[in-house]
């Protein structure tokens, strides 16, 4: 039965990270964050009417509020009186505040636990089951699988449109694509997915499931098709790792998965071929090569044909340790030779500096 | 009405929220003008694990320790955001979403550890942290808010000229020897401090509104930086006072959300009626139309 929790988590991760790719490419990550907060208002409103936390009306109402949030944010930023990021921050907190007042005012009469809505707990998913084709499966798994299928269908059907409107909305508009339709269709699906996932991962962490795998993939590849595949892969990877870690240490499953997503991202960020570490290593190597070339160039000048250690060190402002490292390298490679405590170029060194001058485009 | 206004709880809460809102309004203006208003949101969420860690270490619900933990994690989050945006092609928007949700996840994981562990007791619910619990504010909480707000405003006024130049002309400010990264960090550190001390009053998510909305109002009414700051601070403080009054007078209305709703009403009114607002814009358009 516990393994069903993992299935719910994986399906959630796939449904969200598939759409997350487009959110990241369109720079809408924080808009999604706003949606994931404001759907609470929809949930609360629908819950007051239906009084049933499992009612499908909850999903519909919450999704409507999600799309409405996007619409209000756009309406406000289109007046050009408020910048978009300020509009996001102001609109979603205001709607969220309304939801909280409603809950705190009427929470005594109805049973709606805010902690569960905000945090979600995928652990409880298997308790709520549904019969499908004579098979008893968790309700969340059923719901999220349908949403995953809808999302996949949407992406397959509108792949070209999504691609063009994500990368070059102006061209897409001129070329006759309905940018607004794709935009609102995407945001509707994001809202629906976020609402369905709030049960499992909570309304705040769902943003992590949307963007973290997509961003990790974004670091690695340039093609959109591969990015989608990689994002799905990272989504599943984070879910599996998060699931087993949380069971081992007895932690919140969704919380652990979200933090592991950051760890995955940071590992890729630091160690990918164009990542932080390889950039640092490359810079250090270039600096070393440049320093050595400069020492050789100095010795190649007529007035400096043979120099003592002291002279070279003061010229380049080198520490003894660094000097020794450079000079040892140059000695071993026979670019320079030591003669009466003075260093001078060998024939090989002279040739090397000649090529260095050409390489750095200096007069030979 | 008089007995509410002179009630002890009301005075304590109102005093704390008004000063906090004033300071947040002033400091938040800088981030809003720089287009970084959502950093406050990200950092606000990122303080959550800090609170849980502080609770695990200190063991008691000491507001100062919790605020300190929040501050530390907020700063760590800020540095990770900066590292990611500067060293890769990932935009600020995405980096914020990633860091805020991951840190929040860490907080939840730690929280579940604390709650499942008999060594720790007296944990507060998550909702207290997210929505604040102004009604339970103590005198010491208010002192902390006052200390943090006044020192924030003091630092702000000391570096007022530098901050102003840094905001409006970063290239010039660098050329006259102002360290832009240092300025950026200072503003963020002040913002995080205000968020950390404001957690109990309005909660982690809603304090974002206190940082953004007053600045938006200020910008709608004036173009002069000093006036914007003044308007932002004052409207923030006014909203805090009215919001606290509403929540004390009405029953079961949480203080944080009440303040935010009052502030949001101010924003909507300003959007329509301010000098640069929609109403005067449409009047101008009509006049222009008549002339041609």
Interface residues (C-beta under 8 A of the other chain):
Chain A: X24 X27 X28 X29 X30 X32 X33 X37 X76 X79 X81 X82 X83 X85 X86 X88 X89 X90 X93 X94 X96 X97 X98 X100 X101 X104 X105 X108 X114 X115 X118 X119 X202 X204 X205 X207 X208 X210 X211 X212 X215 X218 X219 X246 X249 X250 X251 X252 X254 X255 X256 X257 X258 X259 X261 X262 X265 X266 X269 X275 X276 X279
Chain B: X32 X35 X36 X37 X38 X40 X41 X45 X80 X83 X84 X87 X88 X89 X90 X91 X93 X94 X96 X97 X98 X99 X100 X101 X102 X103 X104 X105 X106 X107 X108 X109 X110 X111 X112 X113 X116 X125 X126 X127 X130 X131 X205 X206 X208 X209 X211 X212 X213 X215 X216 X219 X220 X252 X253 X254 X256 X257 X258 X260 X261 X264 X267 X271 X276 X277 X278
